[in-house]
Amino acid sequence: MIPLILIVALIAGIISIGMALYFRKLVLKEDPGNERMVEVSGYIEKGAKTYIKIQYKVLAIFVAVLFVVILLFLPSELTGGALPLAVGDLNWEQAMAYAIGALGSMVAGYLGMYVGVKANTRAAQGCTVGTKKGFDIAFFGGSVMGLAVVGVALIGVSIIIWVFQTPIVVLGFSFGASSIALFMKCGGGIYTKTADVGADLVGKAEYNLPEDDPRNPATIADNVGDNVGDIAGMGSDLFDSYVASIVAAMLLAAALVIGDAQGYFVVYPLVICGVGLIASLIGIFLIKWKGSEDPGKSLNLGTYLATVIFAGLGAIFSLLMTIGLDPIYISKVWSNYWAVLLGLASGLVIGFTSDYFTRDDKKPTRNMAYAAQEGDAVVILSGFAYGLISVVPPAIGIVIAMFLAYILDGVFGVAMAAVGMLAIVGTIVSNDAYGPIVDNARSIAEQGELGDEIIRTADRLDSAGNTAKAITKGFAIGAANLTVLALLFSYTEEAGITLAGINLLDIRVLIGAFIGVVVPALFSALLVLAVQRNAAKMVDEIRRQFEENPKILKGEEAADFSRTIDIATKGSLKELILPSIISIVIPIVVGILFGVAGLGAFLAGAILSGFVFAVFMSNAGGAWDNAKKWIEDGNLGGKGTDTHKAAITGDTVGDPFKDTAGPSINTLLVVMSLTASIFMGLLLLFNGGAGLFVL
Amino acid sequence: MIPLILIVALIAGIISIGMALYFRKLVLKEDPGNERMVEVSGYIEKGAKTYIKIQYKVLAIFVAVLFVVILLFLPSELTGGALPLAVGDLNWEQAMAYAIGALGSMVAGYLGMYVGVKANTRAAQGCTVGTKKGFDIAFFGGSVMGLAVVGVALIGVSIIIWVFQTPIVVLGFSFGASSIALFMKCGGGIYTKTADVGADLVGKAEYNLPEDDPRNPATIADNVGDNVGDIAGMGSDLFDSYVASIVAAMLLAAALVIGDAQGYFVVYPLVICGVGLIASLIGIFLIKWKGSEDPGKSLNLGTYLATVIFAGLGAIFSLLMTIGLDPIYISKVWSNYWAVLLGLASGLVIGFTSDYFTRDDKKPTRNMAYAAQEGDAVVILSGFAYGLISVVPPAIGIVIAMFLAYILDGVFGVAMAAVGMLAIVGTIVSNDAYGPIVDNARSIAEQGELGDEIIRTADRLDSAGNTAKAITKGFAIGAANLTVLALLFSYTEEAGITLAGINLLDIRVLIGAFIGVVVPALFSALLVLAVQRNAAKMVDEIRRQFEENPKILKGEEAADFSRTIDIATKGSLKELILPSIISIVIPIVVGILFGVAGLGAFLAGAILSGFVFAVFMSNAGGAWDNAKKWIEDGNLGGKGTDTHKAAITGDTVGDPFKDTAGPSINTLLVVMSLTASIFMGLLLLFNGGAGLFVL
């Protein structure tokens, strides 16, 4: 049933892991710099590993529990094959796939983060040689994460679909990846902002210490946070969207295409992703070979190259796909090839609008900086308003992409557009992971006293990272959104409710939508509150250290970094319990009470309102950050003015928006969508899926 | 067809107007206080009248244009009776009703505001006699607004339904009321916060002037804002929800009940509202007769009394309704009586949860005050998070009310629950209008130098007003939400799409919902930006006056109030153009492109996300305000500390949230829902209502 062309994805995945290991070696053999730098880097590595160790312990228990739940309750035991897509008794298979998916996500995250904490000091030292050297080390360090994520995903999905011949088992794999991503993203996001906000509130605002000052007890925790939040968290987030987009398309192919051609369309998303990975790899190599003194240009060049190569290779492999295919399906392949390109193009458009709304040379951020002149409240109001307005262009982008893809090939076309948007995710994650590495490198250059010129070089690298991050973040949100829309369609196919539909005039459906719209708001609020609460503890600890030991401020004694790391670690793990429960329990409860149609509307409501909150929070946060940086560059009076202070307030408010709550919503949506699909068997127990409240 | 019992509503309306005129006389004969007070009050009156004059001129043009549009395009000319509810050729009738509704809203707003600006100085002077005297004047001043609103609405609706015998014409009346409300609410909201934020930013933050200091050039504009935003704006907002809830229920009765009983159910909402008005009147009289030294208790007593009396009278009149009714419909009357009580009870619950989330003796506001100790950014984060969390309880309240009402009598039950929630709106508006009157009274007492003791008395009245306002605001949002849900159902009945349904799996429906969810976010952003932009102009003007004429600050010369009033007036009118266009044009465009089902989903999406934004913004703003006041009462160090400064930042951010954007969303939703119904004839031209994009 599954055609051999699938091997493209498997081979691409294996090459990718090979390249990740090769880049790891390249990075590790670089000079880690002076003694102080190695010491600082060692602290960061130790902090990150401590966090990951505790986090993975908790996750192991969580995975074990869900493994048993899946084994006992889902889906086939309960329904006895009532699911349209269920092939026999798949509980064991799905539970195993779940565990493998979870493990894969953990391994990819660990590998990426391990190289990240090694690359930072080496990139800092590289800056002493030149911009290009520093850039290369950071970029290849970041690529390890990007390639590991994509490689693990493609190998996992290819093998599972080959062995079990049904995407239902891949659903388990995807759920495993997502449930880990939820913890990694929320936990990492809370961690990084607890440290960052805490460090800023006391260090910058009360003691006028510069950013990354080694006397600040939270500096190392802040650096650790960049690694656990922005590298491991973002990596597992995109791992999760990536796998989910593939499984959504696979499920739809299995549901909608009949006969021999089914297998071709089931593996088509995998082939496209394999091709995307090859294109990303070529792009990365071209950057290494060609290079540029301008790091921002190099990053963008990689993205453009990957896009163009992908479009070409995609056409070739789509042509290969048509060999042996029933001729009546050939036009379907080409329709979906166009849907894929459409998805990719709209992903780029969304990325670049995020960029527009957060660049300091464009109107929104510039106006926010001017607003800072009127005081703290005005810069907040301005950022709030522009953040909300920035939702409109990507919403239009998604709507157009969805509509055209639907015209091309219905819901399968929409799913393939999501796959297309995520096809070059190897490049996206690499660019993204580059950011925290150079951020850390800058901090280590400061703490290792490499001098002003080297710090300025590191600053240039860092600034390119920030721009890349704005684009990739927009991209990630757009891709996740289109993916969950595809998951919504595959969910409804699975539930067999396409005939009856999800009718908003059915009161239970309307109630489902109502609850769905509220959940992302509640989820964002809980994460912001978590950061605020933990940052307050961090502030108390920093103040305590400065007050009890005045030598710390004088730079005569080292601050106690382990205490601040401990606060960030424990706080973030504790605070993510409630949000995680929400994301799994609420969909199940809604499904039981209001039926599968009500749950479908719940998902739709959550997807749409989640999109608004995710884009708003990410862009407002990014713009506040850049408005502050622009003022720090000497504009509107520069550092130390009241305008600067107001801008810092904006930045501090924006921190948990853009790095905790905003990007976590993606994962929330994917987890909720997959929960709905996975627990379908349970829901069918209640009046055959009509829910407890049949009117 | 229309039974005689309708006369209850007409008589209640006439009594209400009579009482409003009587209370007006009572207020006007009170002592307006010393010369300085009369002078200040005169400035406020002049400012308010100037604003209203310009506003009404603009509105006259707007109404004239829409009058012609309705006449030429809607609905019957185009469809030739294709509408299920259209009775013959109603264009002229609907256009006339539209103009009358607009005029009614303008008259009610003007009358309320006129008495408001007269009552403020008299209430201040009343405080020199005692708390009860001051309370009485302010309360009766506020009642004029409450009674005028309800009276005009009931008389208008009763006469129109009697003359034309079809609720389709009442729809025109409702649309007239709503389009005025949109301008009054948005314009007033921008005006009041332009002045308030501007006055605070310069006066409080830069020159350390106290609130309402007469030297501040924006003080009078701030007072004017209370009248045009909080009295006239809030009045027209509730006028609009009130009429809309009645018309939604009437339309559903006309669509769902067949035969002789139809007329009974068409007038049942009017009868319930008439009974509610009588209950409100009795409540107001009992407060006058009994009174209390504690103004907060008096206000709540009035609400409780009105509720209890309403429940009793409602039962009696429901019994009267059943006389002459076909016996098979008798149980339907009682089901809807219970739906009405359910709506009222849930309205109170929603009001009291708003109260919980904004009271300074409860956890959320208290925690926000503590967060202010960590700085400006933390108090913002805390308020943002609690504001979002506060969405959950009222959402559950609405969901339960909607579900139970639906079980009682389907969509008509839901519509009657909305009517029930708004039945005692006379009391609600009276309590609400009391707030700005005592707020102004306090300011006039300060400017008229009545001494500390009198100001403290006025402060006590003001504080009761703030609590009442939190409750009524929650109430208004809940009522508007249930009303627009009822309008959604009546829209779908009218469109005849109940059979096909609004299926979220239809891509055009999903796109409609997507756009709908985004619109309230965009709308909020535009209003917040409008306030921010105008407040900046106000800040410049205040600074200019202080710098060019140092005698102003010394209190030797009066500031130039006319300039600040001019900025607020012109700015608010200019800034509401874009939001108004959005609210009317976007629904029509969505309906043309994606059909009536897509437009239905658009409305549903907007209603749900609008609910989230409205509750979030109102409650966050209220809580920030009260956290600041609690600190000003001497807690956490009191006035002048950094904690206090941070709390002021929170309050300033909250100002446009709670008084501009948050409450305006109600009106947006009602206008969009009515636009959809009114322009149905136009939409049916495009592939019979399937929209341009038929797939």
Interface residues (C-beta under 8 A of the other chain):
Chain A: V197 L201 A205 A371 E374 G375 D376 A377 V378 I380 L381 S382 F384 A385 Y386 G387 L388 I389 V391 V392 A395 I398 V399 M402 F403 Y406 I407 V414 L485 F489 T492 T498 G501 I502 N503 L504 L505 D506 I507 V509 L510 I511 A513 F514 I515 V517 V518 A521 L522 S524 A525 L526 V528 L529 V531 Q532 A535 A536 V539 G600 A601 A604 G605 L608 S609 F611 V612 F616 I648 T649 G650 T652 V653 P656 F693 L695
Chain B: V197 L201 A205 A371 E374 G375 D376 A377 V378 I380 L381 S382 F384 A385 Y386 G387 L388 I389 V391 V392 A395 I398 V399 M402 F403 Y406 I407 V414 L485 F489 T492 T498 G501 I502 N503 L504 L505 D506 I507 V509 L510 I511 A513 F514 I515 V517 V518 A521 L522 S524 A525 L526 V528 L529 V531 Q532 A535 A536 V539 G600 A601 A604 G605 L608 S609 F611 V612 F616 I648 T649 G650 T652 V653 P656 F693 L695
